[in-house]
Amino acid sequence: MAMSKAQDLVSSNAVVVFSKTSCSYCNSVMKLFNDLGVTYKTYELDVEISQWTNQRTVPNVFIGGKYIGGCDSVFALRRSEKLVPLLTDAKALSGSGSSQS
């Protein structure tokens, strides 16, 4: 059930952050996205997502339906100036701020 829900979230949203509320890395990624004006959905999770991505840690970030990785991967994309183009292609940047759930 969690797998179907997660796949539905990823396919119906430009950017999805699978997160734990107590995770400082998750909060760092969401702060970056907020600062950039990214429209994204947050999905708080437990271990079940690891069956899909083989990554037991969070955040698990998908952009444009593609698995990006975790915090290190997102910030590596930012440093290499590849994050904003990915977000642009996914139509995830907005001029009016961000949205979370």
C-alpha positions as CSV (number, residue, x, y, z in Angstrom):
1,M,0.0,0.0,0.0
2,A,2.8,2.5,0.9
3,M,4.6,1.7,-2.4
4,S,1.5,2.5,-4.5
5,K,0.9,5.7,-2.6
6,A,4.5,6.8,-2.9
7,Q,4.5,6.0,-6.7
8,D,1.2,8.0,-7.1
9,L,2.7,11.0,-5.2
10,V,5.9,10.9,-7.4
11,S,4.0,10.6,-10.7
12,S,1.5,13.4,-9.8
13,N,3.9,16.0,-8.4
14,A,6.9,17.7,-9.9
15,V,9.0,17.4,-6.8
16,V,8.5,15.0,-3.8
17,V,10.5,14.9,-0.7
18,F,10.1,11.7,1.4
19,S,11.1,12.8,4.9
20,K,11.1,12.3,8.6
21,T,10.0,15.2,10.7
22,S,13.0,14.8,13.0
23,C,15.6,14.6,10.2
24,S,17.9,17.7,9.9
25,Y,19.0,16.7,6.4
26,C,15.3,16.7,5.3
27,N,14.8,20.1,6.8
28,S,17.9,21.3,5.0
29,V,16.6,20.2,1.6
30,M,13.2,21.6,2.3
31,K,14.7,25.0,3.4
32,L,16.7,25.1,0.1
33,F,13.6,24.3,-1.9
34,N,11.6,27.0,0.0
35,D,14.4,29.5,-0.6
36,L,14.3,28.7,-4.3
37,G,10.5,28.9,-4.5
38,V,10.1,25.2,-5.4
39,T,6.6,23.8,-5.4
40,Y,7.0,20.4,-3.7
41,K,5.2,17.7,-1.7
42,T,6.6,16.3,1.5
43,Y,5.8,12.7,2.5
44,E,6.8,11.7,6.0
45,L,7.8,8.1,6.0
46,D,9.4,5.1,7.7
47,V,11.4,2.2,6.4
48,E,8.9,1.1,3.7
49,I,10.3,3.5,1.0
50,S,13.7,1.7,1.2
51,Q,12.1,-1.2,-0.7
52,W,11.7,1.1,-3.7
53,T,14.9,3.2,-3.7
54,N,17.2,0.9,-1.7
55,Q,18.1,4.0,0.4
56,R,17.3,3.5,4.0
57,T,18.0,7.1,5.0
58,V,15.9,10.2,4.3
59,P,15.3,12.4,2.5
60,N,14.5,10.5,-0.7
61,V,14.0,13.1,-3.4
62,F,12.3,12.7,-6.8
63,I,12.2,15.4,-9.4
64,G,10.1,15.1,-12.5
65,G,9.4,11.5,-11.6
66,K,13.1,10.5,-11.5
67,Y,14.8,9.4,-8.3
68,I,17.6,11.9,-7.5
69,G,18.9,10.5,-4.2
70,G,19.3,12.0,-0.8
71,C,20.6,15.3,0.7
72,D,24.1,14.9,-0.6
73,S,22.8,14.3,-4.1
74,V,20.5,17.3,-4.1
75,F,23.3,19.6,-2.8
76,A,25.8,18.1,-5.3
77,L,23.3,19.0,-8.1
78,R,23.0,22.5,-6.6
79,R,26.9,22.9,-6.6
80,S,27.2,21.6,-10.1
81,E,24.4,24.0,-11.2
82,K,22.2,21.2,-12.4
83,L,19.5,21.4,-9.8
84,V,17.7,24.5,-11.1
85,P,17.5,23.2,-14.7
86,L,16.1,19.9,-13.4
87,L,13.5,21.8,-11.3
88,T,12.7,24.1,-14.3
89,D,12.2,21.1,-16.6
90,A,9.9,19.6,-14.0
91,K,8.0,22.9,-13.8
92,A,8.6,22.9,-10.1
93,L,9.8,26.5,-9.6
94,S,7.2,29.1,-8.9
95,G,7.5,32.8,-8.5
96,S,5.0,32.9,-5.6
97,G,6.7,30.6,-3.0
98,S,6.4,26.9,-2.3
99,S,3.9,24.5,-1.1
100,Q,4.2,21.6,1.2
101,S,2.0,18.9,2.6
